[in-house]
Amino acid sequence: MIAKIQGVQAQATVVEKDLTKTKDIEITVSPAALGQIVSINPYNYSNQKKATDIMKNYLSEIAKEEKRKEEERIKKEQEETQKRAQLLIASYRSNININFADLYQRAGQRFGISPKVLQAVHIVETGADGSTCRGSYAGAMGPMQFMPGTFRAYGIDGNGDGTADICNVEDAIFSAANYLAANNGVSDIREALYHYNHSSAYINKVLELAQSL
């Protein structure tokens, strides 16, 4: 027992010497530095308290910054949602005066695709919805169910407002005609429809419906 006490006393003496060497260490606002402070001088209460206070301030600043970023993210999402809602309202209002038959005809003539095929695709994809941003489980969007990447490549401004909008029915139908034509739809509509949807059942359904219209 005496030997153990002497050992503790000797350790205390070493710690005391270390205190004089480390008491002037500059503390920085860094978790690594804070951990170093505590590990160098675990028996120095004043340094521990200072380290704890700095850590609290450090974490508080991090929390404030995260809160600020989250508020900005939410605000941006709200603004985008509001903008999209306004565009959709305008589109829905315009749908009242849209003559789909005329739209299929104009898009078909421009790209050499049968208006009945365009109508059939529209019906099969969304039941001939007007302007909509409805999406599928696969990520396709809009009245003609385009994948966003495909629409970026083949999207057409069908209503002349200066923007090709995947959710706008006029743009979507013109874009579908453009896409089918770009995939040899003028001479081989089955091949073009295969690019639209890699399914024989889908192709047959569209073509059978087109013939019945």
TIRO-2110 file (N, C-alpha, C; in Angstrom, 1 decimal):
// TIRO-2110
0.8, -1.2, 0.0, N, 1, A
0.0, 0.0, 0.0, CA, 1, A
0.9, 1.2, 0.0, C, 1, A
2.0, 1.2, 0.8, N, 2, A
2.9, 2.4, 0.8, CA, 2, A
3.5, 2.6, -0.6, C, 2, A
3.8, 1.6, -1.2, N, 3, A
4.4, 1.7, -2.6, CA, 3, A
3.5, 2.4, -3.5, C, 3, A
2.2, 2.0, -3.5, N, 4, A
1.2, 2.5, -4.3, CA, 4, A
1.0, 4.0, -4.1, C, 4, A
1.0, 4.4, -2.8, N, 5, A
0.8, 5.8, -2.4, CA, 5, A
2.0, 6.6, -2.9, C, 5, A
3.2, 6.1, -2.8, N, 6, A
4.4, 6.8, -3.3, CA, 6, A
4.3, 7.0, -4.8, C, 6, A
3.7, 5.9, -5.5, N, 7, A
3.6, 6.0, -6.9, CA, 7, A
2.6, 7.1, -7.3, C, 7, A
1.5, 7.3, -6.6, N, 8, A
0.6, 8.3, -6.9, CA, 8, A
1.2, 9.7, -6.6, C, 8, A
2.0, 9.8, -5.5, N, 9, A
2.6, 11.0, -5.2, CA, 9, A
3.6, 11.4, -6.3, C, 9, A
4.3, 10.4, -6.8, N, 10, A
5.3, 10.7, -7.9, CA, 10, A
4.6, 11.1, -9.1, C, 10, A
3.4, 10.5, -9.4, N, 11, A
2.7, 10.9, -10.6, CA, 11, A
2.1, 12.3, -10.5, C, 11, A
1.7, 12.6, -9.3, N, 12, A
1.2, 14.0, -9.1, CA, 12, A
2.3, 15.0, -9.3, C, 12, A
3.5, 14.7, -8.9, N, 13, A
4.6, 15.6, -9.0, CA, 13, A
4.9, 15.8, -10.5, C, 13, A
4.8, 14.7, -11.3, N, 14, A
5.0, 14.9, -12.8, CA, 14, A
3.9, 15.7, -13.4, C, 14, A
2.7, 15.5, -13.0, N, 15, A
1.6, 16.2, -13.5, CA, 15, A
1.7, 17.7, -13.2, C, 15, A
2.2, 18.0, -11.9, N, 16, A
2.4, 19.4, -11.5, CA, 16, A
3.4, 20.1, -12.4, C, 16, A
4.5, 19.3, -12.7, N, 17, A
5.5, 19.9, -13.6, CA, 17, A
4.9, 20.2, -15.0, C, 17, A
4.1, 19.2, -15.4, N, 18, A
3.5, 19.4, -16.8, CA, 18, A
2.6, 20.6, -16.8, C, 18, A
1.9, 20.9, -15.7, N, 19, A
1.0, 22.0, -15.6, CA, 19, A
1.8, 23.3, -15.9, C, 19, A
3.0, 23.5, -15.3, N, 20, A
3.8, 24.7, -15.5, CA, 20, A
4.2, 24.8, -17.0, C, 20, A
4.3, 23.7, -17.7, N, 21, A
4.8, 23.7, -19.1, CA, 21, A
3.6, 24.0, -20.0, C, 21, A
2.4, 23.6, -19.6, N, 22, A
1.3, 23.7, -20.6, CA, 22, A
0.3, 24.8, -20.2, C, 22, A
0.5, 25.5, -19.2, N, 23, A
-0.6, 26.5, -18.8, CA, 23, A
-0.7, 27.7, -19.8, C, 23, A
0.3, 27.9, -20.6, N, 24, A
0.2, 29.0, -21.6, CA, 24, A
-0.2, 28.6, -23.0, C, 24, A
-0.7, 27.3, -23.1, N, 25, A
-1.1, 26.9, -24.4, CA, 25, A
-2.3, 27.7, -24.9, C, 25, A
-2.2, 28.1, -26.2, N, 26, A
-3.3, 28.9, -26.8, CA, 26, A
-4.4, 28.0, -27.2, C, 26, A
-5.6, 28.2, -26.9, N, 27, A
-6.7, 27.4, -27.2, CA, 27, A
-7.4, 27.9, -28.4, C, 27, A
-7.7, 27.1, -29.4, N, 28, A
-8.3, 27.5, -30.7, CA, 28, A
-9.7, 26.8, -30.7, C, 28, A
-10.6, 27.3, -31.5, N, 29, A
-11.9, 26.8, -31.7, CA, 29, A
-11.9, 25.6, -32.6, C, 29, A
-11.5, 24.5, -32.2, N, 30, A
-11.4, 23.3, -33.0, CA, 30, A
-11.5, 22.1, -32.1, C, 30, A
-12.4, 21.1, -32.5, N, 31, A
-12.6, 19.9, -31.7, CA, 31, A
-11.3, 19.2, -31.4, C, 31, A
-10.4, 19.2, -32.4, N, 32, A
-9.2, 18.5, -32.3, CA, 32, A
-8.3, 19.2, -31.2, C, 32, A
-8.3, 20.5, -31.3, N, 33, A
-7.5, 21.3, -30.3, CA, 33, A
-8.1, 21.1, -28.9, C, 33, A
-9.4, 21.1, -28.8, N, 34, A
-10.1, 20.9, -27.5, CA, 34, A
-9.7, 19.6, -26.9, C, 34, A
-9.8, 18.6, -27.8, N, 35, A
-9.4, 17.2, -27.3, CA, 35, A
-8.0, 17.2, -26.8, C, 35, A
-7.1, 17.9, -27.5, N, 36, A
-5.7, 17.9, -27.1, CA, 36, A
-5.5, 18.6, -25.8, C, 36, A
-6.3, 19.7, -25.5, N, 37, A
-6.2, 20.4, -24.3, CA, 37, A
-6.5, 19.5, -23.1, C, 37, A
-7.6, 18.8, -23.2, N, 38, A
-8.1, 17.9, -22.2, CA, 38, A
-7.1, 16.8, -21.9, C, 38, A
-6.6, 16.2, -23.0, N, 39, A
-5.7, 15.1, -22.9, CA, 39, A
-4.3, 15.5, -22.3, C, 39, A
-3.9, 16.7, -22.6, N, 40, A
-2.6, 17.1, -22.1, CA, 40, A
-2.7, 17.4, -20.6, C, 40, A
-3.8, 18.0, -20.2, N, 41, A
-3.9, 18.4, -18.8, CA, 41, A
-5.2, 18.0, -18.2, C, 41, A
-5.5, 16.7, -18.0, N, 42, A
-6.8, 16.3, -17.5, CA, 42, A
-7.1, 16.7, -16.1, C, 42, A
-6.1, 17.2, -15.3, N, 43, A
-6.3, 17.5, -13.9, CA, 43, A
-6.5, 19.0, -13.7, C, 43, A
-6.4, 19.8, -14.8, N, 44, A
-6.4, 21.2, -14.7, CA, 44, A
-7.9, 21.7, -15.0, C, 44, A
-8.6, 22.0, -13.9, N, 45, A
-10.0, 22.3, -14.0, CA, 45, A
-10.3, 23.6, -14.9, C, 45, A
-9.4, 24.6, -14.7, N, 46, A
-9.7, 25.8, -15.5, CA, 46, A
-9.6, 25.6, -17.0, C, 46, A
-8.6, 24.8, -17.4, N, 47, A
-8.5, 24.5, -18.8, CA, 47, A
-9.6, 23.6, -19.3, C, 47, A
-10.1, 22.7, -18.5, N, 48, A
-11.2, 21.9, -18.8, CA, 48, A
-12.5, 22.7, -19.0, C, 48, A
-12.7, 23.7, -18.1, N, 49, A
-13.8, 24.6, -18.1, CA, 49, A
-13.8, 25.5, -19.4, C, 49, A
-12.6, 26.0, -19.7, N, 50, A
-12.4, 26.8, -20.9, CA, 50, A
-12.7, 26.0, -22.1, C, 50, A
-12.2, 24.8, -22.1, N, 51, A
-12.4, 23.9, -23.3, CA, 51, A
-13.9, 23.6, -23.5, C, 51, A
-14.6, 23.4, -22.3, N, 52, A
-16.0, 23.1, -22.4, CA, 52, A
-16.8, 24.3, -22.9, C, 52, A
-16.4, 25.4, -22.4, N, 53, A
-17.1, 26.7, -22.9, CA, 53, A
-16.9, 26.9, -24.4, C, 53, A
-15.7, 26.7, -24.8, N, 54, A
-15.4, 26.9, -26.2, CA, 54, A
-16.1, 25.9, -27.1, C, 54, A
-16.1, 24.6, -26.6, N, 55, A
-16.9, 23.6, -27.4, CA, 55, A
-18.3, 23.9, -27.5, C, 55, A
-18.9, 24.4, -26.4, N, 56, A
-20.3, 24.8, -26.4, CA, 56, A
-20.6, 25.9, -27.4, C, 56, A
-19.7, 26.9, -27.4, N, 57, A
-19.8, 28.0, -28.4, CA, 57, A
-19.7, 27.5, -29.8, C, 57, A
-18.7, 26.6, -30.0, N, 58, A
-18.4, 26.0, -31.3, CA, 58, A
-19.6, 25.3, -31.8, C, 58, A
-20.2, 24.4, -31.0, N, 59, A
-21.4, 23.7, -31.4, CA, 59, A
-22.6, 24.6, -31.6, C, 59, A
-22.7, 25.6, -30.8, N, 60, A
-23.8, 26.6, -31.0, CA, 60, A
-23.7, 27.3, -32.4, C, 60, A
-22.5, 27.6, -32.8, N, 61, A
-22.3, 28.3, -34.1, CA, 61, A
-22.6, 27.3, -35.2, C, 61, A
-22.2, 26.0, -35.0, N, 62, A
-22.6, 25.0, -36.0, CA, 62, A
-24.1, 24.9, -36.2, C, 62, A
-24.8, 24.8, -35.0, N, 63, A
-26.2, 24.7, -35.0, CA, 63, A
-26.9, 25.9, -35.7, C, 63, A
-26.4, 27.1, -35.4, N, 64, A
-27.0, 28.3, -36.1, CA, 64, A
-26.8, 28.2, -37.6, C, 64, A
-25.6, 27.8, -38.0, N, 65, A
-25.3, 27.7, -39.4, CA, 65, A
-26.2, 26.7, -40.1, C, 65, A
-26.4, 25.5, -39.5, N, 66, A
-27.2, 24.5, -40.0, CA, 66, A
-28.7, 24.9, -40.1, C, 66, A
-29.1, 25.7, -39.1, N, 67, A
-30.5, 26.2, -39.1, CA, 67, A
-30.7, 27.2, -40.2, C, 67, A
-29.6, 28.0, -40.4, N, 68, A
-29.7, 29.0, -41.5, CA, 68, A
-29.8, 28.4, -42.8, C, 68, A
-29.0, 27.3, -43.1, N, 69, A
-29.0, 26.6, -44.3, CA, 69, A
-30.4, 25.9, -44.6, C, 69, A
-30.9, 25.3, -43.5, N, 70, A
-32.2, 24.6, -43.6, CA, 70, A
-33.3, 25.6, -43.9, C, 70, A
-33.3, 26.8, -43.3, N, 71, A
-34.3, 27.8, -43.6, CA, 71, A
-34.2, 28.3, -45.0, C, 71, A
-33.0, 28.4, -45.5, N, 72, A
-32.8, 28.8, -46.9, CA, 72, A
-33.3, 27.8, -47.9, C, 72, A
-33.0, 26.5, -47.5, N, 73, A
-33.5, 25.4, -48.4, CA, 73, A
-35.0, 25.4, -48.4, C, 73, A
-35.7, 25.5, -47.3, N, 74, A
-37.1, 25.5, -47.2, CA, 74, A
-37.7, 26.7, -48.0, C, 74, A
-37.1, 27.8, -47.8, N, 75, A
-37.6, 29.0, -48.6, CA, 75, A
-37.4, 28.8, -50.1, C, 75, A
-36.3, 28.3, -50.5, N, 76, A
-36.1, 28.0, -51.9, CA, 76, A
-37.2, 27.0, -52.5, C, 76, A
-37.4, 25.9, -51.7, N, 77, A
-38.4, 25.0, -52.1, CA, 77, A
-39.8, 25.6, -52.2, C, 77, A
-40.1, 26.4, -51.2, N, 78, A
-41.4, 27.1, -51.2, CA, 78, A
-41.6, 28.0, -52.5, C, 78, A
-40.5, 28.7, -52.8, N, 79, A
-40.5, 29.6, -53.9, CA, 79, A
-40.7, 28.8, -55.2, C, 79, A
-40.0, 27.7, -55.3, N, 80, A
-40.1, 26.9, -56.5, CA, 80, A
-41.4, 26.3, -56.7, C, 80, A
-42.0, 25.8, -55.5, N, 81, A
-43.3, 25.2, -55.5, CA, 81, A
-44.4, 26.2, -55.9, C, 81, A
-44.2, 27.4, -55.4, N, 82, A
-45.2, 28.5, -55.7, CA, 82, A
-45.1, 28.9, -57.2, C, 82, A
-43.9, 28.9, -57.7, N, 83, A
-43.7, 29.3, -59.2, CA, 83, A
-44.3, 28.2, -60.0, C, 83, A
-44.0, 26.9, -59.7, N, 84, A
-44.6, 25.8, -60.4, CA, 84, A
-46.1, 25.8, -60.4, C, 84, A
-46.7, 26.1, -59.2, N, 85, A
-48.1, 26.2, -59.1, CA, 85, A
-48.7, 27.3, -60.0, C, 85, A
-48.1, 28.4, -60.0, N, 86, A
-48.5, 29.5, -60.9, CA, 86, A
-48.5, 29.1, -62.3, C, 86, A
-47.4, 28.4, -62.7, N, 87, A
-47.3, 28.0, -64.1, CA, 87, A
-48.4, 27.0, -64.4, C, 87, A
-48.7, 26.1, -63.5, N, 88, A
-49.7, 25.0, -63.7, CA, 88, A
-51.1, 25.6, -63.8, C, 88, A
-51.3, 26.6, -62.9, N, 89, A
-52.6, 27.3, -63.0, CA, 89, A
-52.9, 27.9, -64.3, C, 89, A
-51.8, 28.6, -64.8, N, 90, A
-51.9, 29.2, -66.1, CA, 90, A
-52.1, 28.2, -67.2, C, 90, A
-51.4, 27.0, -67.1, N, 91, A
-51.6, 25.9, -68.0, CA, 91, A
-53.0, 25.3, -68.0, C, 91, A
-53.5, 25.1, -66.8, N, 92, A
-54.8, 24.5, -66.7, CA, 92, A
-55.9, 25.5, -67.3, C, 92, A
-55.7, 26.8, -67.1, N, 93, A
-56.6, 27.7, -67.7, CA, 93, A
-56.6, 27.7, -69.2, C, 93, A
-55.4, 27.5, -69.7, N, 94, A
-55.2, 27.5, -71.2, CA, 94, A
-55.8, 26.2, -71.7, C, 94, A
-55.8, 25.1, -70.9, N, 95, A
-56.4, 23.8, -71.4, CA, 95, A
-57.8, 23.9, -71.8, C, 95, A
-58.5, 24.8, -71.2, N, 96, A
-60.0, 25.0, -71.5, CA, 96, A
-60.2, 25.3, -73.0, C, 96, A
-59.3, 26.1, -73.5, N, 97, A
-59.4, 26.5, -74.9, CA, 97, A
-58.6, 25.6, -75.9, C, 97, A
-58.0, 24.5, -75.4, N, 98, A
-57.1, 23.7, -76.3, CA, 98, A
-58.0, 22.7, -77.0, C, 98, A
-57.8, 22.7, -78.3, N, 99, A
-58.5, 21.7, -79.1, CA, 99, A
-57.5, 20.6, -79.4, C, 99, A
-57.6, 19.5, -78.6, N, 100, A
-56.6, 18.4, -78.7, CA, 100, A
-56.5, 17.8, -80.2, C, 100, A
-57.6, 17.7, -80.8, N, 101, A
-57.6, 17.2, -82.2, CA, 101, A
-56.7, 18.0, -83.1, C, 101, A
-56.9, 19.3, -83.0, N, 102, A
-56.1, 20.3, -83.8, CA, 102, A
-54.6, 20.2, -83.4, C, 102, A
-54.4, 20.0, -82.1, N, 103, A
-53.0, 19.9, -81.6, CA, 103, A
-52.3, 18.7, -82.2, C, 103, A
-53.0, 17.5, -82.1, N, 104, A
-52.4, 16.3, -82.7, CA, 104, A
-52.1, 16.5, -84.2, C, 104, A
-53.0, 17.2, -84.9, N, 105, A
-52.9, 17.4, -86.3, CA, 105, A
-51.7, 18.3, -86.6, C, 105, A
-51.6, 19.4, -85.9, N, 106, A
-50.5, 20.3, -86.2, CA, 106, A
-49.1, 19.7, -85.8, C, 106, A
-49.0, 19.0, -84.7, N, 107, A
-47.8, 18.4, -84.3, CA, 107, A
-47.4, 17.2, -85.3, C, 107, A
-48.5, 16.5, -85.7, N, 108, A
-48.2, 15.4, -86.6, CA, 108, A
-47.7, 15.9, -88.0, C, 108, A
-48.4, 16.9, -88.5, N, 109, A
-48.0, 17.5, -89.8, CA, 109, A
-46.5, 18.0, -89.7, C, 109, A
-46.2, 18.7, -88.7, N, 110, A
-44.9, 19.3, -88.5, CA, 110, A
-43.8, 18.2, -88.6, C, 110, A
-44.0, 17.1, -88.0, N, 111, A
-42.9, 16.1, -87.9, CA, 111, A
-43.2, 14.8, -88.7, C, 111, A
-44.3, 14.7, -89.4, N, 112, A
-44.6, 13.6, -90.2, CA, 112, A
-45.1, 12.4, -89.4, C, 112, A
-45.7, 12.6, -88.3, N, 113, A
-46.2, 11.5, -87.5, CA, 113, A
-47.7, 11.5, -87.5, C, 113, A
-48.3, 10.3, -87.6, N, 114, A
-49.8, 10.2, -87.6, CA, 114, A
-50.4, 10.9, -86.4, C, 114, A
-51.4, 11.8, -86.5, N, 115, A
-52.0, 12.4, -85.4, CA, 115, A
-52.7, 11.4, -84.5, C, 115, A
-53.2, 10.3, -85.1, N, 116, A
-53.9, 9.3, -84.3, CA, 116, A
-52.9, 8.5, -83.4, C, 116, A
-51.7, 8.4, -83.9, N, 117, A
-50.6, 7.7, -83.1, CA, 117, A
-50.3, 8.7, -81.9, C, 117, A
-50.2, 10.0, -82.1, N, 118, A
-50.0, 10.9, -81.0, CA, 118, A
-51.1, 10.9, -80.0, C, 118, A
-52.3, 10.8, -80.5, N, 119, A
-53.5, 10.8, -79.6, CA, 119, A
-53.5, 9.5, -78.8, C, 119, A
-53.1, 8.4, -79.5, N, 120, A
-53.1, 7.1, -78.8, CA, 120, A
-52.0, 7.1, -77.7, C, 120, A
-50.8, 7.6, -78.0, N, 121, A
-49.8, 7.7, -77.0, CA, 121, A
-50.2, 8.5, -75.8, C, 121, A
-50.9, 9.6, -76.1, N, 122, A
-51.4, 10.5, -75.1, CA, 122, A
-52.4, 9.8, -74.2, C, 122, A
-53.3, 9.1, -74.8, N, 123, A
-54.3, 8.3, -74.0, CA, 123, A
-53.7, 7.2, -73.2, C, 123, A
-52.8, 6.5, -73.8, N, 124, A
-52.2, 5.3, -73.1, CA, 124, A
-51.3, 5.8, -71.9, C, 124, A
-50.6, 7.0, -72.2, N, 125, A
-49.7, 7.5, -71.1, CA, 125, A
-50.4, 8.1, -69.9, C, 125, A
-51.4, 8.9, -70.2, N, 126, A
-52.0, 9.6, -69.0, CA, 126, A
-53.5, 9.7, -69.2, C, 126, A
-54.1, 9.0, -70.1, N, 127, A
-55.6, 9.1, -70.3, CA, 127, A
-55.9, 10.4, -70.9, C, 127, A
-55.0, 11.0, -71.7, N, 128, A
-55.1, 12.3, -72.4, CA, 128, A
-55.3, 13.4, -71.5, C, 128, A
-54.5, 13.5, -70.4, N, 129, A
-54.5, 14.6, -69.5, CA, 129, A
-54.0, 15.9, -70.2, C, 129, A
-54.5, 17.0, -69.6, N, 130, A
-54.1, 18.3, -70.1, CA, 130, A
-52.7, 18.6, -69.4, C, 130, A
-52.4, 19.8, -69.2, N, 131, A
-51.1, 20.2, -68.6, CA, 131, A
-51.0, 19.6, -67.2, C, 131, A
-50.0, 18.9, -66.9, N, 132, A
-49.8, 18.2, -65.6, CA, 132, A
-48.4, 17.9, -65.4, C, 132, A
-48.0, 17.9, -64.1, N, 133, A
-46.7, 17.4, -63.8, CA, 133, A
-46.7, 16.0, -63.1, C, 133, A
-47.7, 15.3, -63.3, N, 134, A
-47.8, 14.0, -62.7, CA, 134, A
-46.7, 13.1, -63.2, C, 134, A
-46.2, 12.3, -62.3, N, 135, A
-45.0, 11.5, -62.6, CA, 135, A
-45.3, 10.0, -62.4, C, 135, A
-44.4, 9.2, -62.9, N, 136, A
-44.5, 7.7, -62.8, CA, 136, A
-43.5, 7.2, -61.8, C, 136, A
-43.6, 6.0, -61.4, N, 137, A
-42.6, 5.4, -60.5, CA, 137, A
-41.2, 5.4, -61.1, C, 137, A
-41.2, 5.4, -62.4, N, 138, A
-39.9, 5.3, -63.1, CA, 138, A
-39.2, 6.7, -63.3, C, 138, A
-40.0, 7.8, -63.0, N, 139, A
-39.5, 9.1, -63.1, CA, 139, A
-39.9, 9.9, -64.3, C, 139, A
-40.8, 9.3, -65.1, N, 140, A
-41.4, 10.0, -66.3, CA, 140, A
-42.4, 11.0, -65.8, C, 140, A
-42.5, 12.1, -66.6, N, 141, A
-43.3, 13.2, -66.1, CA, 141, A
-44.2, 13.8, -67.3, C, 141, A
-45.3, 14.5, -66.9, N, 142, A
-46.1, 15.3, -67.8, CA, 142, A
-47.1, 14.5, -68.6, C, 142, A
-47.9, 15.2, -69.4, N, 143, A
-49.0, 14.6, -70.2, CA, 143, A
-48.6, 13.4, -71.1, C, 143, A
-47.3, 13.5, -71.6, N, 144, A
-46.8, 12.4, -72.5, CA, 144, A
-45.8, 11.5, -71.8, C, 144, A
-45.6, 11.7, -70.5, N, 145, A
-44.7, 10.9, -69.7, CA, 145, A
-43.3, 10.8, -70.3, C, 145, A
-42.6, 11.9, -70.4, N, 146, A
-41.2, 11.9, -70.8, CA, 146, A
-40.3, 11.8, -69.6, C, 146, A
-39.2, 11.1, -69.8, N, 147, A
-38.1, 11.1, -68.8, CA, 147, A
-37.5, 12.5, -69.0, C, 147, A
-37.2, 13.2, -67.9, N, 148, A
-36.6, 14.5, -67.9, CA, 148, A
-35.4, 14.7, -68.8, C, 148, A
-34.5, 13.7, -68.8, N, 149, A
-33.3, 13.7, -69.7, CA, 149, A
-33.7, 13.7, -71.1, C, 149, A
-34.7, 12.8, -71.5, N, 150, A
-35.1, 12.7, -72.9, CA, 150, A
-35.8, 14.0, -73.3, C, 150, A
-36.5, 14.6, -72.4, N, 151, A
-37.2, 15.9, -72.8, CA, 151, A
-36.2, 17.0, -73.0, C, 151, A
-35.1, 17.0, -72.2, N, 152, A
-34.1, 18.0, -72.4, CA, 152, A
-33.5, 18.0, -73.8, C, 152, A
-33.5, 16.7, -74.3, N, 153, A
-32.9, 16.5, -75.7, CA, 153, A
-33.9, 16.8, -76.8, C, 153, A
-35.1, 16.5, -76.6, N, 154, A
-36.1, 16.5, -77.7, CA, 154, A
-37.3, 17.4, -77.4, C, 154, A
-37.3, 18.2, -76.3, N, 155, A
-38.4, 19.0, -75.9, CA, 155, A
-38.6, 20.2, -76.9, C, 155, A
-39.8, 20.4, -77.3, N, 156, A
-40.2, 21.5, -78.2, CA, 156, A
-41.2, 22.5, -77.6, C, 156, A
-41.0, 23.7, -77.9, N, 157, A
-41.9, 24.8, -77.5, CA, 157, A
-43.1, 24.7, -78.4, C, 157, A
-44.2, 24.0, -78.0, N, 158, A
-45.3, 23.8, -78.9, CA, 158, A
-46.3, 24.9, -78.9, C, 158, A
-46.3, 25.7, -77.8, N, 159, A
-47.3, 26.8, -77.7, CA, 159, A
-46.8, 28.2, -78.0, C, 159, A
-45.5, 28.3, -78.3, N, 160, A
-44.9, 29.5, -78.7, CA, 160, A
-44.6, 30.5, -77.6, C, 160, A
-44.5, 30.0, -76.3, N, 161, A
-44.3, 31.0, -75.2, CA, 161, A
-42.8, 31.1, -74.9, C, 161, A
-42.0, 30.5, -75.7, N, 162, A
-40.5, 30.6, -75.6, CA, 162, A
-39.9, 29.6, -74.6, C, 162, A
-40.7, 28.7, -74.1, N, 163, A
-40.2, 27.7, -73.2, CA, 163, A
-40.7, 26.3, -73.5, C, 163, A
-39.8, 25.3, -73.5, N, 164, A
-40.3, 23.9, -73.7, CA, 164, A
-40.5, 23.4, -72.3, C, 164, A
-41.8, 23.1, -71.9, N, 165, A
-42.1, 22.7, -70.5, CA, 165, A
-42.7, 21.3, -70.6, C, 165, A
-42.0, 20.4, -69.9, N, 166, A
-42.4, 19.0, -69.8, CA, 166, A
-43.8, 18.8, -69.3, C, 166, A
-44.3, 19.8, -68.5, N, 167, A
-45.7, 19.6, -67.9, CA, 167, A
-46.8, 20.3, -68.8, C, 167, A
-46.4, 21.0, -69.8, N, 168, A
-47.3, 21.7, -70.7, CA, 168, A
-47.8, 20.7, -71.8, C, 168, A
-49.1, 20.6, -71.9, N, 169, A
-49.6, 19.6, -72.9, CA, 169, A
-49.2, 19.9, -74.3, C, 169, A
-49.3, 21.1, -74.7, N, 170, A
-48.9, 21.5, -76.1, CA, 170, A
-47.4, 21.2, -76.3, C, 170, A
-46.6, 21.6, -75.4, N, 171, A
-45.1, 21.3, -75.6, CA, 171, A
-44.9, 19.8, -75.6, C, 171, A
-45.6, 19.1, -74.7, N, 172, A
-45.4, 17.6, -74.6, CA, 172, A
-45.8, 16.9, -75.8, C, 172, A
-46.9, 17.3, -76.5, N, 173, A
-47.3, 16.6, -77.7, CA, 173, A
-46.4, 16.9, -78.8, C, 173, A
-46.0, 18.1, -79.0, N, 174, A
-45.1, 18.4, -80.1, CA, 174, A
-43.7, 17.7, -79.8, C, 174, A
-43.3, 17.6, -78.6, N, 175, A
-42.1, 17.0, -78.2, CA, 175, A
-42.2, 15.5, -78.5, C, 175, A
-43.3, 14.9, -78.3, N, 176, A
-43.5, 13.5, -78.6, CA, 176, A
-43.4, 13.2, -80.1, C, 176, A
-44.0, 14.1, -80.9, N, 177, A
-43.9, 14.0, -82.3, CA, 177, A
-42.5, 14.1, -82.8, C, 177, A
-41.8, 15.1, -82.2, N, 178, A
-40.4, 15.3, -82.5, CA, 178, A
-39.5, 14.0, -82.2, C, 178, A
-39.8, 13.5, -81.0, N, 179, A
-39.0, 12.3, -80.5, CA, 179, A
-39.3, 11.1, -81.4, C, 179, A
-40.5, 10.9, -81.8, N, 180, A
-40.9, 9.7, -82.6, CA, 180, A
-40.3, 9.9, -84.0, C, 180, A
-40.3, 11.1, -84.5, N, 181, A
-39.7, 11.4, -85.8, CA, 181, A
-38.2, 11.2, -85.8, C, 181, A
-37.6, 11.6, -84.7, N, 182, A
-36.1, 11.5, -84.6, CA, 182, A
-35.7, 10.0, -84.5, C, 182, A
-36.6, 9.1, -84.1, N, 183, A
-36.3, 7.7, -84.0, CA, 183, A
-37.0, 6.9, -85.1, C, 183, A
-37.0, 7.5, -86.3, N, 184, A
-37.4, 6.8, -87.6, CA, 184, A
-38.9, 6.6, -87.6, C, 184, A
-39.7, 7.4, -86.9, N, 185, A
-41.1, 7.2, -86.8, CA, 185, A
-41.8, 7.5, -88.1, C, 185, A
-41.2, 8.2, -89.0, N, 186, A
-41.9, 8.5, -90.3, CA, 186, A
-42.0, 7.3, -91.2, C, 186, A
-40.9, 6.5, -91.1, N, 187, A
-40.9, 5.2, -92.0, CA, 187, A
-41.2, 4.0, -91.2, C, 187, A
-41.0, 4.0, -89.9, N, 188, A
-41.2, 2.8, -89.1, CA, 188, A
-41.7, 3.1, -87.7, C, 188, A
-43.0, 3.3, -87.6, N, 189, A
-43.6, 3.8, -86.3, CA, 189, A
-43.4, 2.8, -85.2, C, 189, A
-43.3, 1.5, -85.5, N, 190, A
-43.1, 0.5, -84.4, CA, 190, A
-41.7, 0.7, -83.8, C, 190, A
-40.7, 0.9, -84.6, N, 191, A
-39.4, 1.2, -84.1, CA, 191, A
-39.4, 2.4, -83.2, C, 191, A
-40.0, 3.5, -83.7, N, 192, A
-40.0, 4.7, -82.9, CA, 192, A
-40.7, 4.5, -81.6, C, 192, A
-41.9, 3.8, -81.6, N, 193, A
-42.6, 3.5, -80.3, CA, 193, A
-41.8, 2.7, -79.4, C, 193, A
-40.9, 1.8, -79.9, N, 194, A
-40.1, 1.0, -79.1, CA, 194, A
-39.1, 1.9, -78.3, C, 194, A
-38.6, 3.0, -79.0, N, 195, A
-37.7, 3.9, -78.3, CA, 195, A
-38.5, 4.6, -77.2, C, 195, A
-39.8, 4.9, -77.4, N, 196, A
-40.6, 5.5, -76.5, CA, 196, A
-40.9, 4.7, -75.2, C, 196, A
-41.1, 3.4, -75.5, N, 197, A
-41.3, 2.4, -74.4, CA, 197, A
-40.9, 1.0, -74.9, C, 197, A
-39.9, 0.5, -74.2, N, 198, A
-39.3, -0.8, -74.7, CA, 198, A
-40.2, -2.0, -74.3, C, 198, A
-41.4, -2.0, -74.9, N, 199, A
-42.4, -3.0, -74.6, CA, 199, A
-43.3, -3.3, -75.8, C, 199, A
-43.3, -4.6, -76.2, N, 200, A
-44.1, -5.0, -77.4, CA, 200, A
-45.6, -4.8, -77.1, C, 200, A
-45.9, -5.1, -75.8, N, 201, A
-47.3, -4.9, -75.4, CA, 201, A
-47.8, -3.5, -75.5, C, 201, A
-46.9, -2.6, -75.1, N, 202, A
-47.1, -1.1, -75.2, CA, 202, A
-47.3, -0.7, -76.6, C, 202, A
-46.4, -1.1, -77.5, N, 203, A
-46.5, -0.8, -78.9, CA, 203, A
-47.8, -1.3, -79.5, C, 203, A
-48.1, -2.5, -79.3, N, 204, A
-49.4, -3.1, -79.8, CA, 204, A
-50.6, -2.3, -79.3, C, 204, A
-50.6, -2.0, -78.1, N, 205, A
-51.7, -1.2, -77.5, CA, 205, A
-51.9, 0.1, -78.1, C, 205, A
-50.8, 0.8, -78.3, N, 206, A
-50.8, 2.2, -78.9, CA, 206, A
-51.4, 2.1, -80.4, C, 206, A
-50.8, 1.1, -81.1, N, 207, A
-51.2, 1.0, -82.6, CA, 207, A
-52.6, 0.5, -82.7, C, 207, A
-53.1, -0.4, -81.9, N, 208, A
-54.4, -0.9, -81.9, CA, 208, A
-55.4, 0.3, -81.6, C, 208, A
-55.0, 1.1, -80.6, N, 209, A
-55.9, 2.2, -80.2, CA, 209, A
-55.9, 3.2, -81.3, C, 209, A
-54.8, 3.5, -82.0, N, 210, A
-54.7, 4.4, -83.1, CA, 210, A
-55.6, 4.0, -84.2, C, 210, A
-55.6, 2.7, -84.5, N, 211, A
-56.5, 2.2, -85.6, CA, 211, A
-57.9, 2.4, -85.3, C, 211, A
-58.3, 2.3, -84.0, N, 212, A
-59.7, 2.4, -83.6, CA, 212, A
-60.2, 3.8, -83.5, C, 212, A
-59.3, 4.8, -83.5, N, 213, A
-59.7, 6.2, -83.3, CA, 213, A
-60.4, 6.7, -84.6, C, 213, A
END
